[in-house]
């Protein structure tokens, strides 16, 4: 299990968020150059955030 520490940007503010999961992937659309990070716990989707508004600030090992 990993702990993904994120900074999510929204207008003039931002949120610090932690997501727990085993893996993440990027999903992109080549015709619009937009996409999102998808975070999974084993095969279950736990969270999605837009790539253009999300910074993965760190990835840590987390106890299960």
C-alpha positions as CSV (number, residue, x, y, z in Angstrom):
1,X,0.0,0.0,0.0
2,X,1.2,3.5,-0.9
3,X,0.3,6.9,0.4
4,X,0.1,9.5,-2.4
5,X,0.4,13.0,-1.2
6,X,-1.3,15.4,-3.7
7,X,-1.8,19.1,-4.1
8,X,-5.0,19.8,-6.0
9,X,-5.2,23.3,-7.6
10,X,-8.6,25.0,-7.9
11,X,-8.6,28.7,-9.0
12,X,-6.9,30.8,-6.3
13,X,-6.8,28.0,-3.8
14,X,-5.5,24.4,-3.4
15,X,-6.0,21.3,-1.2
16,X,-3.5,19.0,0.3
17,X,-4.9,15.5,-0.1
18,X,-3.6,12.0,0.7
19,X,-4.8,9.0,-1.2
20,X,-4.1,5.4,-0.1
21,X,-3.8,2.7,-2.8
22,X,-1.6,0.0,-4.3
23,X,-1.1,1.6,-7.8
24,X,-2.0,4.6,-9.9
25,X,-2.1,5.2,-13.7
26,X,-2.6,8.1,-16.0
27,X,-5.5,8.2,-18.5
28,X,-5.1,10.6,-21.3
29,X,-7.0,11.7,-24.4
30,X,-4.4,12.4,-27.2
31,X,-6.8,14.6,-29.2
32,X,-7.5,17.0,-26.3
33,X,-4.3,16.5,-24.3
34,X,-6.4,16.3,-21.1
35,X,-6.4,13.4,-18.7
36,X,-6.5,12.2,-15.1
37,X,-4.6,10.3,-12.5
38,X,-6.5,7.1,-11.4
39,X,-5.6,5.6,-8.0
40,X,-6.4,2.0,-7.3
41,X,-6.5,-0.3,-4.2
42,X,-5.7,-3.6,-5.9
43,X,-8.2,-3.5,-8.8
44,X,-10.8,-1.1,-7.2
45,X,-10.8,2.5,-8.2
46,X,-10.5,4.8,-5.2
47,X,-9.9,8.3,-6.6
48,X,-9.4,10.3,-9.8
49,X,-7.9,13.8,-10.2
50,X,-7.2,15.9,-13.3
51,X,-3.5,15.8,-14.4
52,X,-3.4,19.5,-15.3
53,X,-4.6,20.5,-11.8
54,X,-2.8,17.9,-9.6
55,X,0.7,17.7,-8.3
56,X,1.9,14.4,-6.8
57,X,4.2,15.9,-4.1
58,X,5.4,12.6,-2.7
59,X,4.7,8.9,-2.5
60,X,5.3,7.0,0.7
61,X,5.1,3.4,1.8
62,X,2.1,2.9,4.1
63,X,1.2,0.1,6.4
64,X,-1.8,-2.0,5.3
